[in-house]
Amino acid sequence: MFVAFGGLGFGLVVLARWAGGWHPILATEPLVLVAALVTAPIGFLAGIGAFDYWAYYAMGYPTRAEDHSGHGAKSWRDYLRVNTDHKVIGVQYLVTTVFFFLAGGLLALLVRAELAKPGIQYFDPQTYNGLFSVHAALMIFLFVIPAFAGLANFVVPLMLGAADMAFPRLNALSFWLLPIAGIMMLSSFFMPGGAFACGWTGYATLCSSHQPIGAIFFNQGVQWAGASSIMTALNFLVTIITMRAPGMTFWRMPLLVWANFTTSLLVVIATPFIAGSQFFSMFDHVMHTSFFNPVGGGYPLGYQHIFWFYSHPAVYIMMLPGFGIMSEVISVFSRKPIFGYRLMALSLMAIVVLGFSVWAHHMFVSGMSSWLRVPMMITTLLIAIPTGIKIFSWLATMWEGKLHFRTPMLFALGFLSMFVIGGLSGVMLGAVPIDIHVSQTYFIVAHIHYVLFGGSVFTIFAGIYYWFPKMTGRMYDERLGKLHFWLTFVGFNLTFFPMHILGTEGMPRRVADYLPKFADLNMFISLASFGLGASVIVFLYNMITSWRFGEIAPANPWRGMTLEWQVTSPPPIFNFDEIPQVVGSPYEYGVPGAQHAVLAPSKAREMEEVPV
């Protein structure tokens, strides 16, 4: 089907160009775009059966009865096909995103190998630009965002007391769009001229028609990943709004559910903007339009406004689910209720609103209207308030708690310290004078990694370790988990903290060569980065061996109160044999007799017990 649909797309382009009198008829860019990046992936999805149910419905055939044959996993092979079980899909997400995390990390190590010494060592500047561009795109679009979606896919329906997501088939389809997007980005390296090489932002006119064909692989990869995000977000919104267990009001939902609810709102509202920016950029590249081409009357700065109107909310798309994970982990391992639960939930909503008012702080030196700088500086500083509320709430939750320093808690504490450093540098960058001084230097590289690696990646690791027993039915090796944390924590700080110094001294980012005065720090950073990369080996070994040989996990190894810990590990195929009845808060640790939920008898059992 992949080949057949690719051939169909090829034929349509040739026919259209022949009929329109356009030459050459076999133009490379439109042929690759339509055949390889649009129709062939659609054929792949059709071939694996992702559209079967809807195709039967659309053609008027009787739809297939739901016999649940595509639901649940009885062997490892069930993870390699279209599956409608949210738990299977969650694991598919996580395994796939870890693969792209490894690919993106390898590209980062190649970048650091080039930067170990001044001068051109291994890669010419264009190849170097491709390495860091694909690295960033994979980490953002194919690891951080979908890894959170994978954890939420597994956990949120269980936390709600639901049997599955609202739209199981759409849930399966949203996953299978991801490998398509990632393979597109990686395969751009094999195109004539190399990979897309204009950064993960794809700025016009830097990333327009003079760039090699790899640029349109970025345009389309973002479209496929964005479509997956929108599908997932809509599914979460409907599930959270309509499928909560009896008694679970919004003010009884765990904060992870609140975090994914607000994240889904951001995704649905913001993602169409980046889709529009990539369509316009692609049209300029392939169809020679002038949306952003000043020669044809286009507005190149418009690209940045459209892109950042999505991409700053996207920073919170990459942070809010982590905030939810932190709330679960810190409360459980402190054995205390979350401090200020309602204010925590409301601060999530405040971030959603304020997140759309700060986009232009990425553009202080872009040449935009100077009057826009001051209001953007003010909103940038204001958005620190709801984030600060969370930091102080987590600290207050831990205050005088009975702390258990298991691996998830260590990553949570690592997140707190690293995210505060990233947040402080973010406040500095929100001030126009400081931003002008350090813009496009390694200070920005340090800031974004403290926010997204120290923030998002630490929380992803915390979530994986925390729910690993529930996902697999096995316990991970605690000693290896702690070793992984300390290697990651030390390696991360040794790698990225010195970049603040490089930035303030004036070393520009996104360059393959630099002045000799920066050589010593760059060699130190490169050596530390390889140590950070090696820490992932410990994580992989722990996950693989524990999944196969780990100790059998009890239903509730952490003594958590939320609903996912009230069922077996791993959970039953349809999650609950009895209908949960929610009766209280999910965080009443230390309160005598407090319960979040009781498992009420199911309707079927009630019917059996009624006397005839």
Secondary structure as GFF3:
##gff-version 3
##sequence-region A 1 612
A	DSSP	alpha_helix	2	20	.	.	.	ID=ss1
A	DSSP	alpha_helix	28	31	.	.	.	ID=ss2
A	DSSP	pi_helix	32	39	.	.	.	ID=ss3
A	DSSP	alpha_helix	40	47	.	.	.	ID=ss4
A	DSSP	alpha_helix	52	58	.	.	.	ID=ss5
A	DSSP	three_ten_helix	76	80	.	.	.	ID=ss6
A	DSSP	alpha_helix	86	114	.	.	.	ID=ss7
A	DSSP	alpha_helix	125	137	.	.	.	ID=ss8
A	DSSP	pi_helix	138	144	.	.	.	ID=ss9
A	DSSP	alpha_helix	145	160	.	.	.	ID=ss10
A	DSSP	alpha_helix	168	187	.	.	.	ID=ss11
A	DSSP	three_ten_helix	188	190	.	.	.	ID=ss12
A	DSSP	alpha_helix	214	242	.	.	.	ID=ss13
A	DSSP	three_ten_helix	250	252	.	.	.	ID=ss14
A	DSSP	alpha_helix	255	286	.	.	.	ID=ss15
A	DSSP	three_ten_helix	294	296	.	.	.	ID=ss16
A	DSSP	alpha_helix	300	317	.	.	.	ID=ss17
A	DSSP	alpha_helix	320	334	.	.	.	ID=ss18
A	DSSP	alpha_helix	341	354	.	.	.	ID=ss19
A	DSSP	three_ten_helix	355	357	.	.	.	ID=ss20
A	DSSP	three_ten_helix	359	363	.	.	.	ID=ss21
A	DSSP	three_ten_helix	370	372	.	.	.	ID=ss22
A	DSSP	alpha_helix	373	382	.	.	.	ID=ss23
A	DSSP	alpha_helix	384	398	.	.	.	ID=ss24
A	DSSP	alpha_helix	407	430	.	.	.	ID=ss25
A	DSSP	alpha_helix	432	438	.	.	.	ID=ss26
A	DSSP	alpha_helix	442	451	.	.	.	ID=ss27
A	DSSP	pi_helix	452	457	.	.	.	ID=ss28
A	DSSP	alpha_helix	458	472	.	.	.	ID=ss29
A	DSSP	alpha_helix	478	505	.	.	.	ID=ss30
A	DSSP	three_ten_helix	516	518	.	.	.	ID=ss31
A	DSSP	alpha_helix	519	549	.	.	.	ID=ss32
A	DSSP	three_ten_helix	563	566	.	.	.	ID=ss33
A	DSSP	beta_strand	579	582	.	.	.	ID=ss34
A	DSSP	beta_strand	597	600	.	.	.	ID=ss35
A	DSSP	alpha_helix	603	609	.	.	.	ID=ss36
###
